[in-house]
Amino acid sequence: MSYRYTNIEKINTNTQGNEYYTNVIYPDIPITSNDQYIITTVGDRLDLIAYDTYKDVNLWWIIAAANNLTGDSMYPPVGTQLRLPANIQIVVNKFNAINSVR
């Protein structure tokens, strides 16, 4: 599976040689009839939901993007209905296309 930062351009911006990434742009993820839905409970984390659904903890960002979850928490609000997109390869391909050439 593809990781989010694989095709993201790195820019050196200081004299110490620290690497910084360009801004990441997430694709729109349209709703399909094959998408699954869950209601979150106490202790749910996006990375664990991604593993249960896609067998890859690194794909948590797809769930976050599909549900417009912002912020820095891996814990979605309890009782939230989350859409789990079905065709993740299309999403990953769109992500890579948007972020590899800028």
CORNORNOR-V987790 format. One record per helix or strand of 2 or more residues. SS is the DSSP state (a for helix, b for strand). FROM is the first residue (numbers start at 0). LEN is the number of residues. If there is no record, write none. Layout:
ss=SS from=FROM len=LEN
ss=SS from=FROM len=LEN
This chain:
ss=b from=9 len=3
ss=b from=18 len=3
ss=b from=35 len=4
ss=a from=45 len=9
ss=a from=56 len=10
ss=b from=80 len=4
ss=a from=87 len=13
